[in-house]
Amino acid sequence: MSQYFDNKARNRYRDYPVKTECELLPFLMTNIEGVTRTRAKELLSRKMVYVNSQITTQFNTPLKPGMLVQISDHGHKRDLQSQWVRIVYEDAFLFVVDKSNGILTNTQPGKRTQTVKSILDEYVKRQNRTFSVHTVHRLDRETSGLLLFAKRRDVQKLFTDNWKDLVADRRYIAVCEGVMEKDSGTITSWLTDNKMFITHSSPVDDGGKEATTHYRTLKRGMEYSLVEMKLDTGRKNQIRVHMQDLHHSIAGDYKYGADTDPIGRICLHAYKLAFQHPITGEFLKFETPIPASFKNILK
């Protein structure tokens, strides 16, 4: 891991290798000079303590030889408070967040609108920390769910260069119009954008980008179906276009064939994300609940 820390980064984190089995609080009091029990709890409450690169606040976290405890020079002055973004996971290298629908992932060229990235940048700035947040992948404005950001450009590059090797699972949940005929299936097509930024799908290679979506019907109602999608590729508007191809457009998605809008939003949510951490090698899995409003549509 040390090869990814430059001198500037080393000044932000102090490393304390674990050599004997113990709990976190006594470890802090024993290994950090001048740290009392009260000060150790303060470090934990301010989210300044990392165990194997993950922020840890639990004082009785068990430690084993070979683990690494790090103390950040910058505590979290305030947890992120935003109607648009919730931090699901944070460590020395990454953010995993849960994004609301109605906000862009990243800033568009020439526009100064609030985005998930700008919210995270402001959150970092309030802590007097100097790094920038780097976008790893995106969700459409209308789609909610799990998003991944890197705290370092080299970590972002590791993801972009090794995406298929690192990211094991990305799944979405959607409310689709009509009653799905099949319990499961796979759709592959080639996607291209026209001058109006509408994505079109072709069943044969017409020079577009190949896209594959696996789907599974979870529940059928009288007028709608709850469907899970798993991606082999992550093309722009892929799921939305593929569900239109199946003649079961996502509810609320007028751009791609929907006739109804039962809850005033496109009913698409990125609810599962699993990947291998590019620095620590740890396999991380995240899942957010299926929005209650989606379930209510089928009742």
C-alpha angles and dihedrals in degrees: 000000000000092000089071095054116086121195093268091055092048089058089059097052132043114206125221114179115211112237103168134034113264144121124280101247097055089041090059093047092048101042105036114070115239096006113140126195090262093049092047091054089048091054089052095047091049089053093240095132123087125188112196088345095306122114108248127192101167109106095206097051106146116241128201133191112279095034120118126226116197130189117209119219089219121059123205101262092193136001115248110274111191137135088215105046137039121186109231098175136004133178136156091287111026150040122205110190138180109230125204120226116260100050131091121241095223138015116270117231112272095010129103104202129140112267137171089260093051090050091052091045090054091047090054092045092055088060091055090242119147106211124103126230115244124205114236099180137349143230125206116262090250095048123086130201147066122003132177126219131177126221093209131045093228090055090050089051092051088058096045093047095044104028098134092047096047104037110068102171138018117170134177134195123213142174106228128194117254132010113303112237096206130053090218142350148149130247125195125182142144117257129208133171123229126213090274090057092248112144116228127198128218125189089214132050105274096162095281129119117282113241130185126191126181115203136191127190110230101176139359126211132180095273106006142042130213107225134185119211128197120193130220088179132025105219124163111277089352099146094042093052094043093052089050088052088056090050090243103104118190111266111260093019100119090162090066105038107287119150097190140049107192099172105022097257142069105276098229125119131176099222106163132049128168127173145149112255105246093217108032097029090227117146109234127193127188132183132177124199120266104260110264090225089062092055092046091058090063096048 
